Amino acid sequence: MPVKDKYSTDNQKIVIFGAGRIGRSFIGQLFSRAGFEVVFLDINNNLVKEINRQGKYEVVHRSNEGDEVITITNVRGISMNDRQHAVNELAVADIAAISVGQHGFPDTIPVIADALILRRKLLGDEPLDFIIAENMRNADQYMRNELCKLLPGDYPPDKLVGLVETSIGKMVPIISHKALEELPLRVYAEPYNTLILSARGFKNPIPEMPDLEPKENIKAWVDCKIFIHNLGHAAAAYLGFRKLPDAVFIHEVLEDPEIFESTRMTMLQSADILLTLYPGEFDKPFLEAHIDDLLRRFRNVPLGDTVFRVGCDLYRKLSPDDRMAAPIRAAIALNMPYSLILNALLAAISFRAKDENGEYFPADLNFFSEAQLGQSHILRNICRLDFLI
């Protein structure tokens, strides 16, 4: 896919589904700083009103070296409750992005389908690219399948809809209630700012702008994020909670030498599986350096990332295609070791960290009830690893 020589900074617009932490701190930030108008679509009416009132917000990059405050301008918001307004705005966008989480897709896809139909009426066969800013394997296939259920039979999605998978590596902690009350639009994040995305997913030329890193084999890089970054982060939370149940922050548990070493060795075991899956994409020195860099980033003290955030949402994080079960399934298919990963997964079953208000992640309450039926029940029914039983 060719790269556009230059995007004009005039009248270029990105429409982003989701004005949450990734939407604001990462996707909105990148495109605003590249000269785009940023339009957020969100179900939170109060958040939309505040975006429109201020027309800007702050992203604070926090690191052990200090804070960097970035002001993001040329932004506005539209409520998803004003469906036709959202459809009209998306229909004439230059590019779009989705950052709503997997649970938000059912409400998002119908709006996209309506906007694509309207776009064709208004602009003819002018494609629209969607950057899928989700931690989700095969997100492009999922979106295509769901859109095809709603688009007319004569609509050619493979020609007019670019579905651009990404590997979202930026870490964004939960914002405390106190911080939200003081500055409701401010978002905190780590300084890492590279958006890895599919070079082949675009129907239009790839935007030429800082911090975009197109990859030909995005499937390998999505799995790299899941098998190395997501797995390592979760392993630190689950192993850390098992040994230090009163610890609040990820950097706290990783200060323990035993937890640090166990986490690193688990990541290295998963890296060996990834190398075998994608022998031409990565090499061992690269992945080892990547692991050590991630462990440095996980120990970012000012970021204040919590054990709760990293470990909660157990139904999703222990699902067959996610960070714990997917590497094990791959290892079994390749006849490779996975004992360290399984150890972290089993620690996850007894994970009971709470948020700043002393509450569990809501969906995890049901998980806890299922966990009372035993590890075998979770392995069989949640992880789909029944062949281990």
N, C-alpha and C positions, 0 to 999 in steps of 0.2 A: 504494500500500500504506500503510495507516495506521501511525502510530508509537505504540507502547505508551507510556502516560503515564509509567510507572515500572516498572522491574524490581525486584522485591523482592530484597534482598540475602540473604534466607534461603532455603536449599534450592535455589538455582539452580545448575545444573551445566552446564559446557561440557566435552565430550570432544574432545580434540585428537589426531588422528593425527600423530605426529611430535613428539618432544621435542628437536628440533635447534635450530639457531640462530634461525630465524624463529619456530618454535613457541614457544620460551621467551622470546626477547627482545621479541616483538611480540604475537602472538595471546594467549599465556598471560598476558603482562604486562597487556594492555588489559583482559581479562576479569577477572582477579584483582583489579585495582584498582577495577573496577566492582562488586565484591562477589560474584562467582561463585566457586564451587569449581571448580578446574581439574584435570581428570583427563587425563594424558598416556598415550597408547598408543604403545609404541615397541618395536622389535625388539632394542634394546640392553639386555640384562638388567642389566648393571652400572649403567647410567644409571638404569634404573627403580628398582633397589635403593637408589641414592643419593638419588633424589627422595623415596622413602618413608622413608628414614632421617632426612632432614633436614626434610621437610615444607615446605621453602622454598628459594629460591635468589636470587641477586643478578643484576640487570641493571645494567651500568655504561654510562651514556650518555657517550660521549667526544666532545669538540669542542675547537676551538682556544681556547675560553673556559674550559675546565676540565672535570672529571669530575663526574657526578651518579650516586650509587649508590642504586638502588631495590631494596628487599627485597620479593620476591613471595612471598606466603604462601597458605595454604589450597590446597596442591597435593598431588597424589599421582600414582602411576604404575602402569600395568598392562603386563605384558609381552605383546606380540603373540603370543608362543609359547603363552601361556595363552588360546587362542582363545575358548573358551566364556565365560571371565570378561570378555574384551573385548566380545564380542557382548552379554552381559547388561548391561554398563555402558552401552554405546551405546544400547541399546534404550529406556532410560528417561531419556536425557539431555534437557535443555531446548534445547540447541543443540549443534552440532558444527562442527569445523573440520578441514581437511586440509592438512598441510604436510610432505609426504614426498618431494617431487620427482617428476618424471615417471616415473622408474624405479621408484618405490615404489607406483604405482597398482595394478599387477597383484596385489600381496599385500593391498592395502587394500580393493578393491572387493568381493571375496567376503565379507569380514567385515561390511561395510556392508549388503550384501544380506541376510545372515542376521539382522542386527540389525533391519532394517526389517520383515522377516517376523515376528520375535518381537514387535516393538513393536506391530504391528497386533493380534496376539493379546492382548497385555496391555492396551493403551490404546485400542483401536479405531482410528478414522480420525483420529488426532492427528498432524499433520504434524511432520516434523523437518527443520530447515534446516541445510545444510552450507555453511560459509564455505570456499571453495576458495582457499586462500592459496598459490597457485602462479603463477609467471610463465609463463603458458600461454594461447595464444589459443584461444577456443571451448572452454574447460575444462568448461563446463556441458554442452555437447552431447556431449563425449567421455564424461563421467561418466554421463549419462543413457543413452547407447547401451550402455555396458558393464554398467550395472545391469540394463537390460532383458533382457540375455542370461541373467541369473541369477534374476530375480524371477518369481514365478508369473504366468501369463497373466491372472489376475483382479486382480492388484495394480495400482492406479492411480498410477504415479509422478508424473504431472503434478499430482495432487491432494495427495499425501502427502509429496513430497520437494522441498524447496527447494534449488536449486542456485545458490549465490550466488557469482558471479565477483568477483574482486578485482583491484586494481592494487596490487601490493606494492612500495612505494617505499622501504622502510627498508633501509639498507645495514648488513650485519652481516659483519665480516671473519672469516677463519679464526682460530680460537683456537690459540695456540702450544701445543706439547706441554708446555712448562714450566708455562704457566698452567693447563692441564688437570690436571696432576699436583698443583698446589698447591690449586686450588679447582675441582673437576670440574664443578660446576653453574653457576659464574659464566659469564656471557656478556656480550660487549662489543658495543655497537652505537652508531650515530649517534643524536642526539636526535630526529630526525624521527619523528613518532609518529602520522601520519594514515593510517587504513585506508580507502581508497577502495573501495567495494563496490556491487554492483548493488542498486538499490532494488526492482527488479521480480523479483528472484530469490527473495525470501522468501515463504513460505507463511504463516508466523506474523507478527505485528507486528514491525517492526524494533526491536531493542533501543535504548532511549534511554540512551546512555552517551557519555562523552567520547571524542573522537578518531575516531568513526565518521563517514564522509562518504558517504552514499548518493548514487548517480548514476542518473538515468533511462537514459542511454545508456552502459552500462558498456563496450560494445564499443569506443567511441571512446576511453575512458580506459585500457583495456587496451592499445590500439594506441599511445596517447600514451606509456605506460610503455615499450613495446617500441621505438617509432620514435625517441623522444627520450632517455629515461634509459638504457635498456639499450644502444642504439646508441652513445650518447655515451661511456658507460663503456667499452664494448668498443673503440671507436675509439681512445680514449686508451691502452688497453693495447696494441693491435696497432701503432698508429703509434709509440707510445713504445718498444716492444720493438725495432722495426725500427731506430730511431735510437740508442737507449740500451739495448742488450741486457743490461747489467749492473745496471740500475736494479731495485730491489726493490719500491718502493711507487708507487702511482698518483700520489700527490702529488708524488713526485720527477719523474716524466716530465712532469707538467703545469707544473712550474716552468720547463721549457724553452719559450720564447716561440713557437717554430715549432710545436711539438707542441700547445701550448695553442690557438693560432690555427687550426691544421688541424682539431683536434677540434671547436672551436666552429663553424667553417664547415660541417663535415660535419653537425653537429646542426641547423644552420639549414637546410641543404638538405633534410634529412628533415622538418623542421617545415613547410616549404612543401608537401611531399607530404601530410602529415597534414591541413593546412588545406584542401587540395582534396578530400580524402576525406571530411572532416566539417566542412563550411563553417558549420554553425549551432552547433557545439559549442565551437570555439576561435576566438580571433582572434590576429593576429600579435603585438601587444604582450604578450599573456599568454604566448605560447610563447617569445618572446625573453626575458622576465623569468624564466620557468621554466628556460630553458637557462642563464642566468647564475647562477641560484640553485643549479642542479645542479653547475655547475663550481666554485662555492664549496664545496659539500658534498664533491665529489670531492677537494678539496685539504685535507681534514680531516686534519691531521698526526697527532694522537694516536690517531685511529682505526686507523692502521696497515694500511689495506687494501692488498693486494698486487697487483702486475701479474699474478702467477700466478692468483690467485683470479678476478680480473675477466675474464681472457682464456681460461682453460682450458675443457675440455669442448667441443672444437671441433665434434664431430659435431652436438651440440645447437645450439650458437650459430651455426653456419653452415647450419642446416637451413632448408627453404623458408619456414616460418612464423615464423622467429625474427628476431633484431635486425638482421642484416645483409641477408639475402636478401629478407625481407618488404617493406621499404621500396623496394628495387630493383624487385621485381615490381609493386608499386603504381605506381611512377613510370613503368614501361614501359606499363602499362595506361592511364595518364593522359597519356602523351606528355610527361613532365616530365624535367628533368635529374637524373642520379644519379651523375655521375662521381666525386664526392668519397666517396660511400658505397662505390662499387665499389673505389676506391683503398684504403679501410680494409679491405674484405673481402679483397682480394688480399694485404694485409699480414698478415691473419690466417692465411693458408695457410702462411706461414713462421714463425709464432709458436712459440717453443720455450722459454718460461719454465718454471722449475722451482720446486718448493715449498721450504720451509725445510730439508728433508732432502736437497735436491738431486735430487729425483725428479720425473718428469713425471706429469700426471694419467693414470691407467692407460689409459683408453679412447683417449687421444690418441696412444698408441704405434701403434695401428692406423691412426689418421688420418695419422700421419707416413709410414707405408708407402704409403698411397694417394697422398699428396702427391708422392711421388717419380715418380708417373705424369704429373705436370704440372698446371698451373692449370686447363686445360680439363677434365681428369678431375674435379677437385673441383667446378668450376662445374656440370658436367653431372650428376654422380652424387650429390653431397651437397647442393648449393644448389638443384638443379633449375632452373638458369639456362642451360640449353643453348641458348636462343635468343640468348645473347650470344656464342656461339662461332662 
